[in-house]
Amino acid sequence: MSEQFGYGTRFYKTVSDDLKSILPDVKSFSPTNLKYMRYFYEMYPDAVICPQVEDELITDANRPQVGDDLQIIFRIPWGHNKIILDKCKGNSAKALFYIRRSI
């Protein structure tokens, strides 16, 4: 997972510093963790998280349906997801196999 999108060498460091200054109590915004967040998004682009505020406004008929595969992604700890991202290098079918084995 190279820097294929042309992010500069200081991109993640700059974003990390900005987020840490805005959200000083949140400890999850290291440059490395931000890269893993991007890898996670790229691995599972169809993951849908329904906004909680709008939950009351969405009826069951038009509520987004998250497939079983997408639900299990969020059932394992972030550290496990990072290891799976490293091992699977963009192969979401392989990643889901390992996630199922982890649960």
C-alpha positions as CSV (number, residue, x, y, z in Angstrom):
1,M,0.0,0.0,0.0
2,S,2.2,2.7,-1.3
3,E,1.7,6.4,-1.4
4,Q,-0.1,6.0,-4.7
5,F,-2.3,9.0,-4.3
6,G,0.5,11.5,-4.2
7,Y,0.3,12.5,-0.6
8,G,3.5,14.2,0.4
9,T,5.8,12.8,3.0
10,R,4.5,15.3,5.6
11,F,0.8,14.9,4.8
12,Y,0.0,12.5,7.6
13,K,2.2,14.3,10.1
14,T,0.5,17.6,9.3
15,V,-3.0,16.1,9.5
16,S,-2.1,14.3,12.7
17,D,-0.8,17.5,14.3
18,D,-3.9,19.4,13.3
19,L,-6.3,16.7,14.7
20,K,-4.3,16.5,17.9
21,S,-4.6,20.3,18.4
22,I,-8.3,20.3,17.7
23,L,-9.0,17.1,19.7
24,P,-6.3,17.0,22.4
25,D,-8.1,14.3,24.4
26,V,-8.2,11.8,21.5
27,K,-5.1,9.7,21.3
28,S,-5.8,7.8,18.0
29,F,-4.4,10.3,15.4
30,S,-0.8,9.3,15.0
31,P,0.5,9.5,11.4
32,T,0.7,5.7,11.3
33,N,-2.8,5.3,12.6
34,L,-4.1,7.8,10.0
35,K,-2.5,5.7,7.3
36,Y,-4.3,2.6,8.6
37,M,-7.6,4.5,8.6
38,R,-7.1,5.2,4.9
39,Y,-6.2,1.6,4.2
40,F,-9.3,0.5,6.1
41,Y,-11.5,2.8,4.1
42,E,-9.9,1.6,0.9
43,M,-10.3,-2.1,1.9
44,Y,-14.0,-1.7,2.8
45,P,-15.4,1.2,0.7
46,D,-19.0,-0.1,0.9
47,A,-19.1,0.0,4.7
48,V,-22.2,2.0,5.8
49,I,-22.5,3.6,9.2
50,C,-26.0,5.0,9.7
51,P,-25.9,8.4,11.4
52,Q,-27.3,8.2,14.9
53,V,-29.0,11.5,14.8
54,E,-31.0,10.6,11.8
55,D,-31.9,7.1,13.1
56,E,-35.2,8.3,14.4
57,L,-36.1,9.8,11.1
58,I,-35.3,6.7,9.0
59,T,-38.0,4.1,8.7
60,D,-37.2,0.5,8.4
61,A,-38.3,0.6,4.8
62,N,-35.5,3.0,3.8
63,R,-32.9,2.2,6.4
64,P,-29.5,1.3,4.9
65,Q,-29.0,-2.4,5.1
66,V,-25.5,-3.3,6.1
67,G,-24.5,-6.8,5.0
68,D,-23.2,-9.4,7.3
69,D,-19.7,-9.0,5.9
70,L,-19.7,-5.3,6.8
71,Q,-21.1,-5.9,10.3
72,I,-18.4,-8.3,11.2
73,I,-15.6,-5.9,10.3
74,F,-16.5,-3.8,13.3
75,R,-16.7,-6.7,15.7
76,I,-12.9,-7.2,16.0
77,P,-10.5,-4.8,17.8
78,W,-8.7,-2.1,15.8
79,G,-5.3,-3.7,16.4
80,H,-6.6,-7.0,14.8
81,N,-7.9,-5.0,11.8
82,K,-4.5,-3.4,11.4
83,I,-2.8,-6.8,11.3
84,I,-5.3,-8.0,8.8
85,L,-4.8,-4.9,6.6
86,D,-1.1,-5.6,6.6
87,K,-1.5,-9.3,5.7
88,C,-4.1,-8.9,3.0
89,K,-2.8,-5.9,1.0
90,G,-6.1,-4.7,-0.4
91,N,-7.7,-8.2,-0.9
92,S,-11.0,-7.7,0.9
93,A,-12.1,-11.3,0.4
94,K,-9.0,-12.5,2.1
95,A,-9.5,-9.9,4.9
96,L,-13.0,-11.1,5.5
97,F,-11.8,-14.7,5.7
98,Y,-9.4,-13.7,8.5
99,I,-12.0,-11.6,10.3
100,R,-14.4,-14.5,10.3
101,R,-11.7,-16.7,11.8
102,S,-11.0,-14.0,14.5
103,I,-14.6,-13.9,15.8
